[in-house]
């Protein structure tokens, strides 16, 4: 019997400089993304069990179909978990300092967001609040604006964060959070109780917060509930 020997493949290691370049690129990408105050946490990409309802016909093909099929915040939340993508460049363009120099950048309308579901916290909150007002107005959907201590990212000032909230059985629930898309928090006896938990989750001191019927930005001193300076810096 003749034995045929196959030449063995020799593994050639990557050049050290190439490996170093790849490692530095990965570190830089993580650093930039993680530096954004409202960018999703790494664990937020996973969809939580029971976070929404799967319809027999599959995901809606249009926003109109979605409004006809969805019945509750859980339905909206499930779609957010599966589709939302955070837009880092847009976050800088919607920062307070950028908008002072370049006013007029619109917040995505729900039908626009559904067709291209990428954006930042206020885009996501608007989609959730306006959608829930259509499919379940009895839940009293509203915006929650949370103002943190200012953070500087690439020379721009970011301090405000937007989340959607609604009422069920006399208690408040919170979702459409760009920091943890697909997460539905609650029930809470009050918004204040949620804000205290959220400050601890984010590891940032909350300076003020307010519930609102719209996403328009108003004067900080009159629109938000200011927290005392002695509040612990969670």
N, C-alpha and C positions, 0 to 999 in steps of 0.2 A: 504494500500500500504506500502510495506517495503522499507525503505530508507537505502541504503548501503553507508556507509561513507568510503571514501578512505583516508588512512593516508597521511597527508601532508608531503612533503619532506622538510627537514630542510637544508638550505644552510649553508655549513660549510666553513668559510673563509679560504683562503690559509694561511699557517703558515707565520708569518711575515718575517722570515729569508729567506724562499723560494721566496717571493715576492721581497725582497731586492736583492737577487742574480740575479733574472731575470732582474730587472731594471738595475743593474750594468752591466750585460752582454750586454744589448741593448745599453747602453750609450757608452760602450767600442767599440762596433762594429761600431757605427756611427762615433766615434772619429777617429778610424783608417782609415776608408774609406774616410771620409771627409778631412783627413790630406793630402792625396795624391794630389799633385798639379794638376794633369790632370784627376782625377777621375770625372765621370759624375756628374753634378749638379742634385739634386733631381728632379727638374722639367724636366730634359732632357729625362726622360724615356718615356714621352708621345710623340706620333707621331703627327707631325704638319699637319693640314689639307692641302691637296694639295701638300704634299711633295714628292709624287711619283705617279707612274702609276700602277694600278692593272691589271694584264694580265688575260685574260679569262681562261687560263689553270692553274692558280694558280702560286705559287712561283716556280722558277726553281729548279729542283732536283739536278743539278750539275752545276759546274762553266761553263762548255761548253754550257749547255742550257742557262745559264744566258747571256753569251756573244751573243748568237744568238737571245735572246728575248729583251734585253735591248737596248735602243736607245739614252739615254741621262743621264746627271748627276742626274736628278730627279728620274730615275729608280734605279740607284745605291743607291741614298740617301734613298729611301723608304726601300730597303732591309736592309741597315745599321740600320735604325730606328727600324726595327722589330727584328733584329738578334744580333746586336753587344752587347757584354758583356765585361766590363772592368776587366783586370787581375791585381790586386794589387801586387801580388808577382812578376810578370814579370816586373812591373814598377820599382821595386827596382833593379832587375837584369839588367835592361837596363839603370840604372842611370850612370852618368859619373864616379863616384867613384868606383862602382861595376865593370864596364867594364875595368877600368884600372887594376884591380886585376884579372879579369876573362874575357879576350878578346875572341871574336869569336862567341858570341851568335847571331845566324842569325835572321833577320827580316822575319816574315812570308811571304811566297810567296802568291799571290792572290788565287791560287787554294787550298792551304793549309788553308788559312784563311776562304775561303768560306765553306769548310767542317767542320771547327770548329771555328766559328767567335768570338773568345775571344782574347784579346790582349791589347795593349796600343796604344798611339797616332800614333807612327810611323808605326805600323802594319796596322792600319786603313787607314792612309794616303797612304801607298803603294798600298793597295787594290784599293782605289778609283782612284788614279792617273793612275796606270797601266791598270785598267779596262776601264777607260774613254779614254785612248790612243787607245784602241782597238775598242771601239764602236763609238767614236766621236773624232777622232784625230784633226779635224778642230777647236775644242774648246781650243786647246793649253794647255792641263793639265800640272800642275807643282806642286812641293812641296813648301810649305811655312814653313820655320823654324823660330820660334820665341824664342828668348832667354830672359828669365826673370832673375831678381835677384835670386840668388841661394836660394833654399829651402832645409832644412835638414829634412829628414823623416827616422826614425829608423837608424840614423847614416849615411845615404847615401845622396849624393848631387844630386839634380834634378834641372835643369834649362831650358832645351830645350823642346819645344813643336812643334809638326808637324801637319799640316793641308793640305788638298788638295785645289788647286785653279784652275780655268779655266776662259776662256774669252768668252764673248757672246756680240755681238753688240758693240764691242770696250770697254766694261767695264769688271771688274773682279768680280768673284763670289767665295765664299769660303765654303767648306763643309768637311765632314768626320772628324769632330772634336770630339775627344773622350770625351771632356768636355760636349758637347751637341749633341750627336748622333741624326741624323735626321734633324738637323737644316741646312738650306741653306741660307747663308748670302750674300746679294748683291741686286742690282748691286752697285759697288763702282767705282769711277773714277780712283782710284789707290790703290796699295797695302798699301801704307803709310796711306791712309784714313781708311782702314780696321783695320790696326794694332793699330791706335789710339783708335778706338772704342773697339777693343778687349782688350786692356789694361784696359780700364774703366770697361768692363764687368768682367774681371778676378780680378780686384782690385790689380793687381801686376804691378810693374814698368817693362817695356820692355827695355832691355839693347841694343839689336840688333835684326835684322831680315834679312832674305835673301830668295829669290826665287831660286829654284834649279831644275835641271833636274832629280836628283836622291836623295836618302836618305842617301848617304854616309856622314859621319861626317868629317868635315875638320877643319883646324886650325881656331880658333875663330877670330883671329885678321885680317885674310885676306878674310874669306869667307862671313862674315856677315856685314851688314851695321850697324855701331856702332852709337848709339844715344848719343847726348851730355849728360854729367853728370848732366847738369842743367835741363834735361827733368823732368817734374812734375811726382812724384811718385803716379800715379793714385790710 
